[in-house]
Amino acid sequence: MYGSLTIRQSFRIVQGWRIVGAVMFPVYIGVFRSAGKLPRHVLGRLMVKVKDFLGPYRLARLIRLGSTCQVWEAIHDKDAKRVALKVLRPEQRGNKEEIAFLKHEYEVAKELNHRNVIKLIDYVTNAETPFIVLELFSELNLKMALRRGPEPIAYQLPSIVEQACEGLYYLHSKGYVHCDIKPDNLLLSRNWEVKLIDFTIAKKIKSGLGKLFGGKTKVEGTRSYMSPEQIRGQSLDPRSDIYSMGCMLYELIVGRAPYTGNTPNELLSKHLSAQIPSALVSNDNVSTEFNNILRKMLAKKLEDRPQTMWDVLKMIRSTPIFKKPPRIPESSVFDDFQGGGRIEAPT
């Protein structure tokens, strides 16, 4: 989602952005015509050459475009504090389901307070469109960090893995299953701090009779990381996230998800019945002990996996990921991304 935009896509986004009433000057059109392709960070700057406001926030820079939302860096008009805004895309502003997702995400995360979980500050409804206010953190996620392969981050992987697991363990301790654990939903800063994000489809953990008679649930998630019970629409508990975390850790070590398919159904069927892959086949520097942890996390049956994220944390803290320490690369994964990995200085 952070590549380049074609001229047509750029015009479409600019024309679609109505909530701030932005005015594009003729010189911008000349830039669009001559550029051929325009990096998204440049587009974000072009779109806010005039002072565009959403509620009390001045939009400073477009960070990321999703299928339903945009994420902006913004500055509060009164105290000049920099934050991130998660805003529905213009064509989604009348979509009640997407508005409900936005509100649900805030309700799940508003009380969360952990160094490895993104902080949600406010849910604003008195502007032209609802939006969430979040702490401004790195815009680089682990999926983006893997674009050069797993080697550039391997020397920091023990810290990355532990932080990701700590953030998820904390979420579980507050009574929620994330339901969409994947590299895209973990941000990484230049000082290698990790934060869990995106609680759009998180679910309350059921217990007692609610767990026994909960019935089918809506099938949601990202196919490459969905647990077998998630695919079947069954009631979910922390062990579903443990499976997804296993898929993600496998990808961080190998450079690709454990299962692929030519069609969505083929991919889902592999989660249900395919043999559990060994990371050692693709990376012979992985320790046998850590490979065994991955295989337990990827077990098809709930009862065969670690039962809690605390169990996972205890294992990874006492188990080396690699046989030999990976070398420190000459270049950084952050070099490819302008502004990527930066952290807002305290104000």
N, C-alpha and C positions, 0 to 999 in steps of 0.2 A: 504494500500500500504506500511505499515511500519512494517509488521510482519517479519517472518523468511523465508529464502529461502531454498529450498531443494538443495542437492548437484548438481543435474542435472541442476536446474535453475541457480545455481551459476556459473557452468562451462559455461553455455550458455551465460550468461551476460559477463563473462570475455573474452570468445572467440569472442564475438560480438563487443567488444570495440576496434575499430581500429584507431580512430582518434588520440589517444595519443601514440600508439605503445607500450603499456605496456608489460613488460616481466614478466611472472610469474615464480618464482623460484620453484624448486622441493619441498621445505619445505612447500609452500602454498598448494600444492596438498595433502600433508600429513594431513594438517589441514582440508581440505575439506573432505577427506575420513574418518577422525576420528570424525568429528563433527556431521554428520547426518543432522542436520539443522544448518544454519549459520545466525545469526542476520544480518540485512542489514547494520547496522553501522559498523560491523566487516568486512563485505565484502567490504565496501567502503574503509576502511583503507588498506585492503590487496591489493586492486586494485591500490593504489597510493603509495606503498612502494618505488618504483622508482619515480623520479621526472617527472611526466607526465604533459605536457603542452597542453593547447588549446589556440592558439594565445598567448597573453602575460600573460595568467593566469595559475598558477600551481594548478592542481586539488588536493585539500586537503582531501575531504571527500564526499562520496555519501550520500546525504540527503534523497532523495526520488526517487522512480521509478514509473512513470506513464505508461499508455498504449502506449503513443507516445513520451514522453519526460523523461529525467532524470534531476534532480536538484542536483547540486554540490555546496559545499562550495569551494571557490577558493581564491587564493592569487595573487595579481598583482605582477609581477616579479620586477617592478621598485620601487614602493612605499610601497609594502607589505600590501596594503589595502585588507581587507577581504570582499568578496562579494559573492553573489549566482549567479550561471550560470544555465539558463534553456536551455538545449541542446536536440535536437532530438535524440531519440534512434537510434542505428546504422542501423537497418532495415528500418527506416523511413527517412534516410537522402536524399534519392532520390525521396521522395514523395513531389511533387510540392504543393499539397493541404496543407500538414502539414507545409511546409516552408512558405506558404502564411499566414497560421494561426499565425505563430510565428511573422512574420513581421507585421500583422494586430494588434496583441496584443501590440507590441511596439508603433505603430502609435497612437493607442488609448490612451495609458497611459504615453507616454514620457513627456507630459507637466503637468501631474497631480502632485500636491504638497499639500498633506494633511496628517495630523498625523495618520489618520485611513485608509490610502491607501498605499499599497506598492509602493516604488519608483523604477521606471525603469530607469536605468542609460545609457544603450547603446544597440545598435543592431549591432553585429559584423558579417560582411559578408566576411572578407578577411582571415578567417581561413579555416580549412578543412571542416567545416560544420557551417552554421549560428547558432548563439546563442544570447540569451538576457542576459544582465548583470543587476542584481537587487541588491538592498540593502540587506544585510544579516540580517535577523530577526529571530524570533523564527521558529522552524520547526514543532511546535505543532499546529494543527488546531482544530477547535471546534468539528469536528466529532471524532477525537481522544480523546478529553477531555471528550466526552460522553460515552466512553467505560465502565466506572464504573456506568453509569446512570447519571441522571441530578443532583442528590443531591450534589456531591462534588463541583460543580460550582455555586450552587443556591445562595449562600450568596454574590457572585459577579455578579449575573446576571443583576441587574439594570445597572451597568456600562458597561457590555459586550453588552447588547442590545442597549444602547444609542450610544456607539461607532460604532457598526455595522451600525446603522441607519444613523449616521453622515457621515460615509464613503460613503454610498450609495447615500445619499442626495447630497454630493459633486460631485460624478460622474454624477448624473442627471443634476446638475447645469452646468456641462461642456458639456452637450448635448448628453450623451450616456445612453443607457439602458444596464445593465450588462448581462442579459439573462441567468445567471447561478448562481443565489444566492442560496447557500447551506452551511451547516456547514464546509464542506471541503474547501471552498474558503474564510474562515476567519481565519487568524492566531492569536494565543493567546500567549502572553509572560508571563514570571513568575511574572512580575509586573502588569499583567492583562491588558496590552495594546492590542488592537485589530487592525488588518490591513486587508483590503479587497484585494484579489489577483485574478489573472486569468481573463484576459480580452479577451480571445481567441475568443469568439463568441459575444462580445459586439457589439451593433449596434447604429448607429447614430439615434437620435430621429427625426422622420419626422415631418414636420409641413406644414401647408397650403395645396397646391394641392398634394404635395408628400404624405401627410397623407391620403387624400381622394382617390387618384388613385394609391396607392402604390402596389396594388395587393397582391398576395400570397408571403410569404417569406419562406425560407428554415426552416423546423421544426428542431430545435436544442435545447438542454437543457438536464437536468437530470430529469427523469420521476417523481420522488417523489416530485419535487418542481416546476413543470411546470404549468403555468397559463392556463386557458381554451383557451384563444386567442393564446397562444404560441403553444398549441397542434393543433389548427386548422390552423396554418400557417398564421395567420392574422398579420397586422401591429402592432408593439409593441410600447408602450410608458411607462413611469415610473410606471403606475399602474400594469403592468405585474410583474415588480420587487417587487412591494409592496405585491402582492399575494405570490410570492416566499419567500419573507422575512417573511410573516405570517406563511408559512409552516415551515420555519426554527425556528422561535420563538416558535412555538408550540412544535417542537422537543426538543428544549432546556429546556422547562418546563416539558414535559411529558416523554421524553426519546425515543420517536419514532415519525416518520413523521405522519401527520394527516391521510394519506391514504396509504393502502397497498393493494396488489393484488397478486393472484396466477400466473397471467400472465401479461406481459407488457400492453396489451390492457385493461385488467381489471383495472389495476392501473390508466391508462389514463382516462378511462371512469368515474372513481370515481371523478377525478378532474372536469369533465364536468357536472356530474349530481348527485353525492352522497350528502347526507345531510352534512352540515358543522358540524364537531365534536366539542364538548365542552371540553376544557382542564380541566374543573372542575371534569369531570367524572373520570379522572385518577390522578388528583392532587388536593385534596380538599383545599389545602392551597393557591391556586391561587385566587386572588381577582376577584370578579364578574366584576368589571370595566375593569380590564385588559383582562379578558376572552372576554368581549364584543369587545374590540379593535381587538383581534385576529380574531374574527368572522367577523368583518367588513373587515379586510385585506384579508380574505379568501372568500369573496363574489364571486359568479360565474360571476356576471355582473360587468363590469368596473365601471359603474356609481354608484354602491352601495359600492365601496371601498373608502378609503381616496384617494383624487385626487392627492396628492403630498406627497413626503417623508417629506416635512416640516410639513404637517398636522399630519403625523405619529409621528414625533419628538415632536411636541407640546403636543400630547396626552400622549405619554409614559413618558415625563418629569413631567407631573402633575398627573400621575396615579401609585400607588404602584402595583408592580407585585404580591406580596404575602400578605396574611392577617397577618401572623406572620413572623418576620425576620428569615430566615433559619439559622441553627446553622453552625458554622465554623467546617469543618471536621477535624479529627485528622491527616489524611494523605492528601497529595497533589496530584492532577491529574498529576502533572509533574514527580512524582516519578516513574511512569511506563516507562518513555521514557528517555533513556540516551541522554543527550544533548538537550532534548526537553525544549522549553520555554526560552532558553538562548538568550541573546541579545548581539550582538557584541559591545564591548566597543569602544568608539570613539578613533580614531587614530590621 
